Each structure stands twice: as structure tokens, then as C-alpha cells.
Amino acid sequence: MHFTKMQGLGNDYLYIYGEPENPSEISVKLSDRHFGAGSDGMIWISPSSVADFRMRIFNADGSEADMCGNGIRCVGKFVYDKGYTDKRSLTIETRSGIRSLELSVAGGKVTGASVDMGSVSVGEDMSIDVDGKTVICIPVSVGNPHAVIFVEDAEAADVSGLGSFIEHHETFPGGVNVEFVQVIDDSNLRMRVWERGSGITMACGTGACAVTAAAVSKKYCRNNSPVYVKLDGGILKITVLPDGNVIMTGPAEFVYEGETLLC
């Protein structure tokens, strides 16, 4: 089986055109960083009857995700660079709905993309009890669930301990992505993330959209103005439009090609 490893700000996945009968099992095997190729998960690309292409995302633990912001940019790079399309404006079918991409191309290769992530829904503050302490988080939906926590210092945040606890909290029966975000100013945020099904990752595109929408709702940032979200793997540009839709712009990079014989 041939695969392509790509990454967006260090959020790395294995990409394959076509879909096997057991994508969850294969994702667990190949995502393992010691016994497999190593990745945050796998993304399977196939034709779509309602869009240009369809993507399915499986996390490293085998669970299927609804959407992946960094992954969808790499899907655009995959289908363009490999000649499946010559279009620079694409639609991609996901479990969260159809998303539109505008590809950035240089030297015949895609370097990044802007993605219309659709409408983002920001909820009211909620309290979660953690070992007798109250943690305030904001539930946000970007087609997939997020719990956004504003902190004074993102570098000091207990991403692994608190993130893992909240991911499996009864408040979120299907699990949740957890973001820890520090407001630098009205145009810059610092974010670290615990991703549902994958743990700590270098970046999360939908998470960057979630924290920006939450910051706009709190008046920390402005809508219709670019906000630069600094993640462990780099920076994403996020703009919350007046109608509530969110535009995400960032890179998509090739890592290597590989082949594996699964047994």
C-alpha cells in the first residue's frame, strides 16, 4: 500500500487515495511512532458525488474525526500535486459538510491553502470540576467539538493532564478537543492543544478557528480582521467574518512517500 506523509504546522497525517475495508485498524497500526510510519492519524481521499473529493479522517487511536483543518489543506495539495485535478478552487466533502479551498501554487506545487471552514458556533461559559477545582471552558463547534480555555500563560498550561481529563469528561460524551489559549493582543493568540483521539499535537486547524471565534465572542479580538494563532508547529491566519463563517489560511507540506505491506 502506497502512502504519502504530509504535514501542516507539524500536524502530520498519512494520505492515501482510495479506501480499504478497515481504515480504523490500519490507522492504529501505521500511526504508531515506534512500530509504524508515525503520524497523528490517516486521511483517506476518494471521489465524491457532492464535491470534488471526499476525505475521511482517522485519529491515531482509530477513532474517526469529523473534520481536520490542517489535514484538508494537505488534501488540496495531494490531489493537485498528484494530478487528480488542475483546479485551484476545490470543494471537499467531510463528515462536517462540504468545505471550499483556494489553493496557493508556486512552481507547479501547492504551498498552502485558504479554507472556508463554515460557520463556527460559540457557546456560553461552562464550569468543570477537576479534583475539586473549577475550570472554566467555552464549548465551540467547528463541525467537531472543542473546549476552549483562556489562560494567562499557554506555555505553563497542563495540556496533557487537564487536556486528557476534559477530553473524557462526562460533559462531552463523545470526547472533545481541548485548547489552551493566551491572548497576546487583539491580533495574536498563543494556543496549545490536546486533540481528541491523538493527544498533544503540534497544531490543530479547527482548534485555531475555535479559539479565534471564542476570542472574538469575548471581545479579545475583532471580527473581519486577521488573527494570527501561534501553535507549537507554526502560525495560522484566522479571520472570523461578520456572518460567522471562518477563513483559515496556512501551509501544506510534503514529508515523504512510503510503501507498506500490512500483515
RAFEN-V717987 format. One record per residue. N is the residue number from 1. PHI is phi in radians with two decimals (999 if undefined). D_LAST is the distance of its C-alpha to the last C-alpha in Angstrom with 2 decimals. Layout:
{{N & PHI & D_LAST} {N & PHI & D_LAST}}
This chain:
{{1 & 999 & 11.37} {2 & -1.60 & 14.68} {3 & -2.40 & 16.11} {4 & -2.14 & 19.51} {5 & -1.67 & 20.44} {6 & -2.37 & 23.98} {7 & -2.56 & 26.29} {8 & -2.12 & 29.56} {9 & 1.03 & 31.58} {10 & 1.51 & 28.55} {11 & -1.44 & 26.84} {12 & -1.80 & 23.55} {13 & -2.39 & 20.84} {14 & -1.72 & 18.02} {15 & -1.98 & 19.31} {16 & -2.40 & 17.82} {17 & -1.56 & 20.03} {18 & 2.01 & 18.80} {19 & -2.55 & 17.10} {20 & -1.47 & 13.96} {21 & -1.35 & 14.29} {22 & -2.23 & 12.61} {23 & -1.09 & 14.00} {24 & -1.14 & 14.79} {25 & -1.11 & 11.42} {26 & -1.14 & 10.11} {27 & -1.08 & 13.46} {28 & -1.07 & 13.21} {29 & -1.18 & 10.12} {30 & -1.40 & 11.57} {31 & -1.33 & 15.12} {32 & -1.01 & 15.10} {33 & -1.42 & 17.65} {34 & -1.92 & 16.71} {35 & -1.97 & 12.94} {36 & -2.17 & 12.26} {37 & -1.33 & 14.56} {38 & 1.60 & 17.17} {39 & -2.97 & 19.11} {40 & -1.41 & 21.18} {41 & 2.74 & 18.81} {42 & -2.28 & 17.69} {43 & -2.19 & 20.10} {44 & -1.83 & 19.44} {45 & -1.95 & 22.40} {46 & -2.65 & 23.66} {47 & -1.10 & 27.09} {48 & -2.31 & 29.53} {49 & -1.54 & 32.45} {50 & -2.14 & 34.52} {51 & -2.60 & 33.80} {52 & -1.19 & 32.70} {53 & -2.55 & 29.08} {54 & -2.15 & 27.03} {55 & -2.22 & 24.82} {56 & -2.13 & 22.58} {57 & -2.01 & 22.00} {58 & -2.11 & 19.45} {59 & -1.27 & 20.30} {60 & -1.10 & 18.25} {61 & -1.56 & 18.49} {62 & 1.62 & 17.14} {63 & -1.30 & 20.71} {64 & -1.62 & 22.06} {65 & -1.65 & 25.08} {66 & -1.44 & 28.08} {67 & -2.77 & 28.96} {68 & -2.55 & 28.34} {69 & -1.17 & 31.32} {70 & -1.21 & 29.76} {71 & -1.16 & 26.74} {72 & -1.21 & 28.98} {73 & -1.14 & 30.87} {74 & -1.21 & 27.73} {75 & -1.07 & 26.89} {76 & -1.04 & 30.35} {77 & -1.13 & 29.70} {78 & -1.03 & 26.40} {79 & -1.24 & 28.02} {80 & -1.37 & 31.23} {81 & -1.10 & 30.04} {82 & -1.60 & 27.56} {83 & 1.45 & 30.32} {84 & -1.27 & 29.24} {85 & -2.71 & 32.72} {86 & -1.97 & 35.94} {87 & -1.42 & 37.27} {88 & -1.74 & 38.08} {89 & -1.99 & 38.75} {90 & -2.21 & 35.69} {91 & -2.06 & 34.89} {92 & -2.18 & 31.50} {93 & -1.42 & 30.65} {94 & -2.27 & 29.22} {95 & -1.19 & 29.22} {96 & -1.66 & 32.46} {97 & 2.04 & 34.09} {98 & -1.56 & 34.68} {99 & -2.06 & 35.20} {100 & -1.82 & 37.15} {101 & -2.14 & 36.44} {102 & -2.05 & 38.81} {103 & -1.50 & 37.04} {104 & -1.74 & 38.66} {105 & -2.15 & 38.23} {106 & -2.46 & 39.41} {107 & 1.08 & 39.05} {108 & 1.43 & 36.98} {109 & -2.16 & 34.27} {110 & -1.31 & 34.01} {111 & -1.83 & 35.01} {112 & 3.12 & 35.09} {113 & -2.78 & 36.14} {114 & -1.86 & 38.49} {115 & -2.14 & 37.13} {116 & -1.40 & 39.32} {117 & -1.45 & 37.59} {118 & 1.41 & 39.95} {119 & -1.38 & 42.13} {120 & -1.91 & 41.49} {121 & -1.84 & 42.92} {122 & -1.88 & 44.38} {123 & -1.61 & 45.38} {124 & -1.45 & 48.00} {125 & -0.93 & 47.63} {126 & -2.31 & 46.10} {127 & -1.81 & 46.33} {128 & -2.20 & 43.51} {129 & -1.47 & 44.36} {130 & -2.19 & 42.36} {131 & 0.92 & 43.60} {132 & 1.45 & 47.11} {133 & -1.89 & 47.13} {134 & -1.67 & 47.25} {135 & -1.97 & 44.92} {136 & -1.68 & 45.94} {137 & -2.33 & 43.30} {138 & -2.01 & 43.51} {139 & -1.31 & 41.08} {140 & -2.35 & 40.12} {141 & -1.94 & 38.09} {142 & -2.06 & 36.61} {143 & 1.55 & 34.68} {144 & -2.25 & 32.67} {145 & -1.50 & 34.43} {146 & -2.39 & 35.86} {147 & -2.12 & 38.17} {148 & -1.72 & 40.37} {149 & -2.10 & 42.25} {150 & -1.45 & 45.09} {151 & -2.27 & 45.61} {152 & -1.33 & 48.17} {153 & -2.45 & 45.70} {154 & -1.14 & 42.10} {155 & -1.17 & 41.30} {156 & -1.60 & 42.40} {157 & -1.17 & 40.58} {158 & -1.46 & 38.31} {159 & -1.12 & 35.33} {160 & -1.25 & 32.68} {161 & -1.21 & 34.88} {162 & -1.25 & 36.77} {163 & -1.08 & 34.05} {164 & -1.10 & 31.59} {165 & -1.09 & 34.45} {166 & -1.23 & 35.57} {167 & -0.93 & 32.12} {168 & -1.79 & 31.99} {169 & -1.20 & 35.75} {170 & -1.07 & 37.02} {171 & -1.11 & 38.88} {172 & -2.13 & 35.62} {173 & -1.04 & 33.79} {174 & -1.68 & 30.96} {175 & 1.48 & 30.73} {176 & -2.72 & 32.34} {177 & -1.44 & 32.10} {178 & -2.11 & 34.78} {179 & -2.01 & 36.87} {180 & -1.95 & 39.50} {181 & -2.26 & 42.04} {182 & -1.96 & 45.16} {183 & -1.48 & 47.89} {184 & -1.47 & 49.15} {185 & -2.78 & 51.56} {186 & -1.31 & 51.76} {187 & -2.18 & 49.50} {188 & -2.45 & 46.98} {189 & -2.21 & 44.55} {190 & -1.97 & 42.23} {191 & -2.28 & 39.10} {192 & -2.22 & 36.21} {193 & -2.44 & 33.46} {194 & -1.97 & 31.13} {195 & -1.62 & 28.63} {196 & -1.01 & 27.50} {197 & 1.50 & 23.85} {198 & -2.25 & 23.57} {199 & 1.50 & 26.56} {200 & -1.18 & 28.76} {201 & -2.21 & 28.10} {202 & -1.23 & 30.18} {203 & -2.85 & 31.42} {204 & -2.58 & 31.45} {205 & -1.16 & 33.16} {206 & -1.15 & 33.93} {207 & -1.13 & 35.09} {208 & -1.10 & 37.49} {209 & -1.14 & 38.87} {210 & -1.10 & 39.27} {211 & -1.21 & 41.19} {212 & -1.18 & 43.40} {213 & -1.09 & 44.30} {214 & -1.15 & 45.07} {215 & -1.15 & 47.19} {216 & -1.14 & 49.08} {217 & -1.13 & 49.75} {218 & -1.57 & 51.16} {219 & 1.22 & 53.28} {220 & -1.33 & 51.64} {221 & -2.26 & 50.64} {222 & -1.86 & 52.08} {223 & -1.41 & 50.67} {224 & 1.08 & 50.79} {225 & -2.42 & 50.52} {226 & -1.05 & 47.50} {227 & -2.11 & 46.01} {228 & -1.77 & 43.89} {229 & -1.78 & 41.18} {230 & -1.57 & 40.11} {231 & -1.91 & 36.61} {232 & -1.03 & 34.90} {233 & -1.69 & 33.31} {234 & 2.56 & 36.41} {235 & -2.12 & 38.78} {236 & -1.94 & 38.52} {237 & -1.72 & 41.63} {238 & -2.14 & 42.14} {239 & -2.22 & 45.09} {240 & -1.61 & 46.06} {241 & -1.38 & 48.17} {242 & -1.01 & 51.29} {243 & -1.45 & 49.61} {244 & 1.67 & 46.86} {245 & -1.26 & 44.10} {246 & -2.17 & 42.25} {247 & -1.87 & 41.43} {248 & -1.98 & 38.77} {249 & -2.21 & 38.79} {250 & -2.96 & 36.44} {251 & -1.43 & 34.32} {252 & -2.46 & 30.91} {253 & -2.30 & 29.39} {254 & -1.36 & 26.64} {255 & -1.94 & 24.63} {256 & -2.90 & 22.15} {257 & -1.76 & 19.75} {258 & -2.64 & 16.19} {259 & -2.31 & 13.14} {260 & -2.47 & 9.48} {261 & -1.95 & 6.45} {262 & -1.42 & 3.79} {263 & -2.52 & 0.00}}
